[in-house]
Amino acid sequence: MKKIIICLSLLSFIHVSGQDIWIHTDKFIYKRAETINLKFLTGKNFKGTNWKGSNDDVDVLRLFFEDVIDRKLDNNLSDRNGDSLQIVMLDEGTVVVTSQTKNSFRDIKANEFNDYLKENGLTDILKYRVKNGDTIKAGLENYRHCSKTIFQVGGKTNNTYKQKTGLPIDIIPGEHPYSVARDGHFKMKIFFLGKPLKNSKIKVWHRSKDKISQEDYTTDKEGEVKIFLSPEGEWMISCIKMVRLQNDLQAEWQSYRGSLTWGYH
């Protein structure tokens, strides 16, 4: 029986538009029974601040660990202000934590929406707007965030890292990220609603010694992308998928914003 202790839950969320949201840990490699502090950060360029607000924005918060396939952490949410969830793992292994927010809505000015589409490689949406003369229309968008982190407890590894989590955007490493010993190419596969997310822009962020770098990649027809990975510092992969809504009375578009974090300290 795998044992997980939820020591303290002080999560709070707020609707955040136009920014990444990711799960941050004070470190990514822990000893058995050491307290793991999870924070939820929002910002741009892999520079974030703690969320503030209400946990009513949380749809699902889950932990995956070996045969503990789907332990719901959202039952531990507090309505008090705060920004962290503390966990103690009594077994060694690789752990995945995911969160998904409920839908939020935003009405964004036309030029800002067009720029947002360009920045995130959503060219199919921009082409649709051009074709239909909508580039002067505001962007009416529902959006939700799908965040995921992978961390390691002790020296024992497992295959939890490659398990599908049910997130609308699910970013899954092709091999164990904590088995990487040297710089080299590293494969990722991105799924959208369970199917490969093909021909989509992916942003890869790396923080090492207070220096942040960023590279863009594009998934192939199988939803795969091969990035250059160095086993040091902190990493984040982020991407956005947007689809047109047909019968929504408020929004014209639905976007899903995915992120995955892991690190080597």
N, C-alpha and C positions, 0 to 999 in steps of 0.2 A: 504494500500500500504506500503510494507516494503521499508525502505530507507537506502541505503548504499552509503557512500561518499568515493570515492577514492581520498585521499589527495595528495599523492605523489607516483610516481612509479619510482624506480631506480634499476630495476632488471638486473643482468647480469649473464651469465652462461658460463661454460667452460666444455669441455669433460672431464669427470672424470672416470677413470677405476679402478676397484678393491676396491672401497670405497663405503660406504653408502652415500646417500644424503637424508636429511630430512628437513622438514619445522620447523623452530624454531621461537617461539614468546618470547618477553621479559618477558611475563608472560602468563598464560592461562585463568585467570579469570579476567574479566574486568567490569567496570561500563558502563552504557549506555552513549554513546557519547564520551567515552574515546578513545584516539588514540591507535590503535592496530598496532604494528610494527612486520611485518613478515620478517624473514630472511631465506635464503637458505644456509644450511651448508653442508659441505662435510668432511669426515674423517672416522676414524675407532674407534671402542670402545666407541661410543657416545661422542667423542671429535672432534669438528669440527671447521673449519675455513670458512670464507665467500667465496662464489664462486666469481671468476673474469673471465671476458671474454665477449662474445657476446650473446645477447638474441636470436640470430638466432638458438640457440640450443633448444629453448623452442617450444614445440608442442602445448600444451594446458595448460592454467592456469585458474582455475574456482573457484567460490564460491557457496556454497549451504546453503540456509537459508529458512526454511519453504516453502512458495509458490514461493520464488525465487529459482526455481529449478536449473537453470544453467546459471548463470551470468558469461560471459566470461571476465576474467580480463586481458587476454593477449593483448587485444586492448589497454591497458594502459602501455604496456612495453615501456621503453625508451632504446635508444642505447647508453646512457651515462653510464660510469662506476659507479658501486654502488652495493648495496646488500640488499636493503630493499623495501618493499611495505607497505605503511601506509594506514590503513582503519579506518573509523569511522562508527560504527553501531548506528543508531538512535532508534533501537528497541531492546528489550531484547530477549535473546534466545540462542540456541546452534548453532554454526556456523562450517561449514566444508570448508576447502580450500584444493584444490588438484592441483598438477602440474605433467606434464608428459614431458619428454625431447624427442627430436627427436633421431633417431638411431645414434649411434656412433660405430666405428669399432676399434678393437684392435687385434694385433698379439702378442701373449704371448708365451714365451718359454715353452717347453713341461713340464718340471718339475714344473714350477710355475703354469701352468694351471691345472695339476694333483692335486697339493696341494690346489688350489682354489676350485676345485670340492669336495675334501674331507672336507675342512673347512665348506663348505656350504651345506653339506649333499646331493650333487648331485650325488648320487651313481649310478643311472641308466646311467648317461652320462659316468661316469668312467668305469662302466662295459662294455659299448659299446666300449670304447677306448681299453680296455684290450682285448676284444673278437676279435677286428679287427686289433690288433697290432698297434694301433695309439698312445700308451702312449709315444712314442718318437717323435711324431709329435707336432708341435706348435698348440696352440689353436687359431683358427680364429673365432672371436666372434663379432657379432653385439650386442649391449646392449642399453637399455633405462631405465631410472629411473621413478618410479611411486610413488610420495610422497603425503602424506595426513596428515592433522592436524585437531584436534577437539578442539575448545575453547569455553568458555562460557561468555556471556555478560549478566550481571545482574542475578537475581534470578530465572527468568522464564526459564524453560527448554522446549525442543520440541524433536521430533523424527528425526531430521535431521541427527543425528549421525548414524542411521541405514539405511540410504538411499544408494542404489547402485550408484556409481559415474561414472561408465564407464571406470575406470582405468583398464589396463590389469591385474594388481594385485591389488585387492581391499580388504583391511583388515577392517572388520566391527565388532564392539563390539556387544555382545549378549544382553547387557543391557546398560543403559545410564551410561557412565563413571563418570559423575558428580553427580550421585545419590548414589554412593558408600559411605557408612558411616564408614565402618570398614574393617580391613584386612580379606581376604578370597579368595576363588576361583572365577575366573572371566572368562567367556567364550568369545572366539573370533571365528569368522568364516572368512576364507580366500577364496577368489574366484580368479580363473584364467580364463580370457576371459569369465566371467559370470558363470563358473561352479566351484563347490567345488574343491579346491586345496588339494587333499588327499595325505597322507603319505609323507609330506614334512617337512623339518627342519625349525623351526621358532626360531629366536633369540629375546629374551626379555631383554631390557636394562632398568635400573632404576638408576636415579641420585637423591641422597638425601643428603643434607648438604655436597656437594662437593665430596661425595663418590659414585662411579659408580660400580654397580654389573650387572652381566649378567647370564642368564639361557637359556638353550636350551630346546625346546619342539618339538613334532612331531604331525602334524595334523592327525585326524582319517580319515576314509573312507568318512565322510561327510564334510571334510575340516575344522573340528572344533578342537579347542585346548582349554584346560582349564588351565589358568595361575594363579599364586598366585599374588594378587594385594593388595597393601597398598595405601590408598588414601593420599599420600604425595609425594612431589618432582615431578620429570619429568619422563615420560615413553616413550619408543620407542619399537615398534615391527618391525622387518625387516625379509625379506625372499627373496629368488631368485628362479625363475623358468626358466629352459633352455630347448629349443627344438631344434631338428636337422633341418637344412635347406636343401632343396633338389635342388633348382635351382638358388641359389645365386652365382654370379660369384666371390665373394670375401670372404665371410664368410661361415663357416660350421655350426655355432651355432648361435642361437638367444636367448639372456637372457633378462629377465625382473626383475628388482630389486625394490621391494616394501618396503615402510616404512609408519608407522603411529605413530604420536606423540600426546601426551596430557599431562596435568599436573594439579597440585593442589595448585597453588600459583598465 
